[in-house]
Amino acid sequence: KYCDGKPLRDHKIAPIMIAFLMAGQHTIPTSVSWTLLHLAQNIEVQETLHQEKVDHFNNSHGFFRSTDHEVFCKLPVPDSVIHKTPRMHPPIHSIMRYVRSDFLICGSRCSLQR
């Protein structure tokens, strides 16, 4: 049911579940696949990524220290690669949805137009 207590009708549940299914199964694997494909085709980017890894995560014993997510996200090349791929290949391109009417989401009014 919606936040206002109104029941969600059966014919509206299926499209919502399909969207969740597509989001959970296709976005990350699709983006990772495209990223790896582009990296496999571009030796210079591979080398640049590796050099950043060496520069930021190499310790004095010749091993890599564990990757810290916050530090990794601040590195320019991985950040560029991760954000460029979905722009080039949007992971969910086949779900076409539009808003038919305003609806209430937990106290705030959405008024998107199609």
C-alpha positions as CSV (number, residue, x, y, z in Angstrom):
1,K,0.0,0.0,0.0
2,Y,1.0,3.6,-0.5
3,C,2.1,5.8,2.4
4,D,-1.4,7.4,2.5
5,G,-2.9,3.9,3.2
6,K,-4.3,3.5,-0.3
7,P,-3.9,-0.1,-1.5
8,L,-1.6,-0.8,-4.4
9,R,-3.6,-2.6,-7.1
10,D,-2.4,-5.8,-8.6
11,H,-1.9,-4.5,-12.1
12,K,0.5,-1.9,-10.8
13,I,2.6,-4.4,-8.8
14,A,4.0,-6.3,-11.8
15,P,5.6,-3.2,-13.5
16,I,7.2,-2.2,-10.2
17,M,8.5,-5.6,-9.6
18,I,9.9,-5.8,-13.1
19,A,11.7,-2.5,-12.6
20,F,13.2,-3.8,-9.3
21,L,14.2,-7.0,-11.0
22,M,15.8,-5.2,-13.9
23,A,17.6,-2.7,-11.6
24,G,19.0,-5.5,-9.5
25,Q,20.1,-7.8,-12.2
26,H,21.1,-5.7,-15.1
27,T,22.6,-2.4,-14.0
28,I,25.8,-3.4,-12.2
29,P,26.7,-6.5,-14.4
30,T,26.0,-4.5,-17.5
31,S,28.1,-1.6,-16.4
32,V,30.9,-3.8,-15.2
33,S,30.9,-5.8,-18.5
34,W,31.1,-2.6,-20.6
35,T,33.8,-1.2,-18.3
36,L,35.9,-4.4,-18.7
37,L,35.4,-4.4,-22.4
38,H,36.5,-0.8,-22.8
39,L,39.5,-1.4,-20.5
40,A,40.5,-4.6,-22.5
41,Q,40.5,-2.4,-25.6
42,N,42.6,0.4,-24.1
43,I,46.0,-0.5,-22.9
44,E,46.9,3.2,-22.0
45,V,43.9,3.4,-19.5
46,Q,44.9,0.0,-18.0
47,E,48.4,1.3,-17.4
48,T,47.2,4.6,-16.0
49,L,44.8,2.7,-13.6
50,H,47.6,0.4,-12.5
51,Q,50.0,3.3,-11.9
52,E,47.4,5.1,-9.8
53,K,46.9,1.9,-7.8
54,V,50.7,1.6,-7.3
55,D,51.0,5.3,-6.3
56,H,48.2,5.3,-3.8
57,F,48.1,1.7,-2.4
58,N,51.6,0.3,-2.6
59,N,53.3,-0.1,0.8
60,S,57.0,-0.2,1.6
61,H,57.1,-4.1,1.3
62,G,56.1,-4.2,-2.3
63,F,52.5,-5.3,-1.6
64,F,49.3,-3.4,-1.9
65,R,47.6,-2.2,1.2
66,S,43.8,-2.8,1.5
67,T,41.8,-0.4,-0.7
68,D,40.0,2.3,1.3
69,H,36.8,3.1,-0.5
70,E,36.9,6.9,0.3
71,V,40.5,7.2,-1.0
72,F,39.7,5.1,-4.1
73,C,36.7,7.3,-4.9
74,K,38.9,10.4,-4.9
75,L,41.3,8.9,-7.5
76,P,40.7,10.7,-10.8
77,V,41.2,7.8,-13.3
78,P,39.0,5.1,-11.6
79,D,36.4,7.7,-10.9
80,S,36.4,8.8,-14.6
81,V,36.2,5.2,-15.8
82,I,33.4,4.3,-13.4
83,H,31.3,7.4,-14.3
84,K,32.0,7.4,-18.1
85,T,30.8,3.9,-18.8
86,P,27.2,4.3,-17.8
87,R,27.0,7.6,-19.8
88,M,28.3,5.7,-22.9
89,H,26.1,2.6,-22.3
90,P,23.1,3.3,-20.0
91,P,22.4,0.0,-18.1
92,I,18.6,0.2,-18.3
93,H,17.7,1.3,-21.7
94,S,14.7,-0.8,-22.3
95,I,12.3,0.3,-19.5
96,M,10.3,3.2,-20.8
97,R,8.1,4.6,-18.1
98,Y,6.4,7.9,-17.6
99,V,4.3,9.6,-14.9
100,R,0.6,9.6,-15.6
101,S,-0.5,11.6,-12.5
102,D,0.8,13.1,-9.3
103,F,1.2,10.8,-6.3
104,L,2.0,11.1,-2.7
105,I,5.3,9.7,-1.4
106,C,5.5,9.8,2.4
107,G,4.2,13.3,2.8
108,S,5.8,15.0,-0.2
109,R,3.9,15.7,-3.4
110,C,5.4,14.7,-6.7
111,S,4.3,16.6,-9.7
112,L,6.4,15.4,-12.6
113,Q,5.0,15.9,-16.0
114,R,5.6,13.4,-18.9
